[in-house]
Amino acid sequence: MKPIITGFLDHQGKSTFDEQIALALKHHIDTICLKTYNNRPIIEISDNDLKQIIQTTKDAKIKIGVIDTGIMSYDLYDDKKHKDALDEFKYMVKVADKLKASHLYFRLPIFNDVIKEYDVISKRLDSYVDFAMRNSKKIILLPVHDYKASVYAFILKKIKSNVISIAFDPVYIMNNNESTTTSYRLLKKRIGIFMARDADRHGMPKLMGYGATDITEIMKKLFRDNYAGFLSVDNQFSETVFDDEPKKVGFLKSIFSTEKKKKNDVLTELSKKIFPNEETKNVTYDDILANQIKILNLLFK
C-alpha cells in the first residue's frame, strides 16, 4: 500500500476553499488536510458551510484525510482549560465524522518533565484517545514547544493504542538540534504523517534533498519500512519566497531591498534546479509543488 500524498494546500490559511480544491485537482491530489474554511477555523463554521464542504469535495472527488482541531496547548494542570479543550475536541470529532475525515491533529499540553509528570499527562491524553477510539478516529500529534523526539517516543510507547501517532517533521527536528535519523529510529513505528519538506540551518526552505535535514535518507528508510501513512507536501516557499512584502519607506527601504535581493537569489536558485535547461524561465509556487510531488511519486511508486 502506497503512502497518501496530501496537504492543506492553502498558503497558510490565505486561500479560499475553492482555491484549495483547485490546487489539489491541478496536482492530482485526491486527499487534503483541512484547518480553515475561507479563512475561518473549522470550529467556527456553520452547518451550511459544512454542507458546502461536503458537496464541493464530493463533486471534485476529493477526500479529507486530516482535520486540524485548532486546539492549542494548555497548562497540564489547568482543569478548566482541559475541559474546554476536550469539549472542543469532541465537537471536532463530530465534524470529522460529517466530513468523513479519519485523522485529527492535536497538540500536547504544556509540561516540564515527561517522566515525572507522566501520570497526569496520561490522564489528560486518555480522555482524547478514548473518545477518538469510540468514534473510529485517529489522533496525530503535531510537534510543539520544542519537545524532543524522545518525549514523543516515551509517550507513544506508554500509550500502546494505534489510535495515536506523530507528525514527523524533519525541519522541526533539525531546528530542535536533534538528529533526524535518530529521531526516525525512535518514532518510525508510530508516524501518522510525514512532512515532506526541507530547509537549511537558517530556516530557509529548500527543495527536498538540498537542505540540512537528511530528508533523502529518511525517505529511503520510509520506503524500506513500507510506510503507508500520509505524506504532506505543504512547504514554506509560499510565505518566505512568494508573498509580497508591504512597501517600506525611509531607513526600512534598504532593509527591504536586501530581503528582496535574498528572495530573488532563492528564486534564481530554484529556477536553475527545477529548469536546468531553461535559463530564462522563472519558477512559480506551482512549479515547486509539482516538482516535489513528482519526487514523492518516484520514490514511493
C-alpha positions, 0 to 999 in steps of 0.5 A: 500500500502506497503512502497518501500524498496530501496537504492543506494546500492553502498558503497558510490559511490565505486561500479560499476553499475553492482555491484549495480544491483547485490546487489539489485537482491541478496536482492530482491530489485526491486527499487534503488536510483541512484547518480553515474554511475561507479563512475561518477555523473549522470550529467556527463554521456553520452547518451550511458551510459544512454542507458546502464542504461536503458537496464541493469535495464530493463533486471534485472527488476529493477526500479529507484525510486530516482535520486540524482541531485548532486546539492549542496547548494548555497548562497540564494542570489547568482543569478548566482549560482541559475541559474546554479543550476536550469539549472542543475536541469532541465537537471536532470529532463530530465534524470529522465524522460529517466530513468523513475525515479519519485523522485529527491533529492535536497538540500536547499540553504544556509540561516540564518533565515527561517522566515525572509528570507522566501520570497526569499527562496520561490522564489528560491524553486518555480522555482524547484517545478514548473518545477518538477510539469510540468514534473510529478516529485517529489522533496525530500529534503535531510537534510543539514547544520544542519537545524532543523526539524522545518525549514523543517516543516515551509517550507513544510507547506508554500509550500502546493504542494505534489510535495515536501517532506523530507528525514527523517533521524533519525541519522541526527536528533539525531546528530542535538540534536533534538528529533526524535519523535518530529521531526516525529510529525512535518514532518510525513505528508510530508516524501518522504523517510525514512532512515532506519538506526541507530547509537549511540551518537558517530556516530557509526552505529548500527543495527536498534533498538540498537542505540540512535535514537528511530528508533523502535518507529518511525517505529511503528508510520510509520506503524500506519500512513500507510506510503507508501513512500520509505524506504532506507536501505543504512547504514554506516557499509560499510565505518566505519566497512568494508573498509580497512584502508591504512597501517600506519607506525611509531607513526600512527601504534598504532593509527591504531591498536586501530581503528582496535581493535574498528572495530573488537569489532563492528564486534564481536558485530554484529556477536553475534546479527545477529548469536546468535547461531553461535559463530564462524561465522563472519558477512559480509556487506551482512549479515547486509543488509539482516538482516535489510531488513528482519526487514523492511519486518516484520514490514511493511508486 
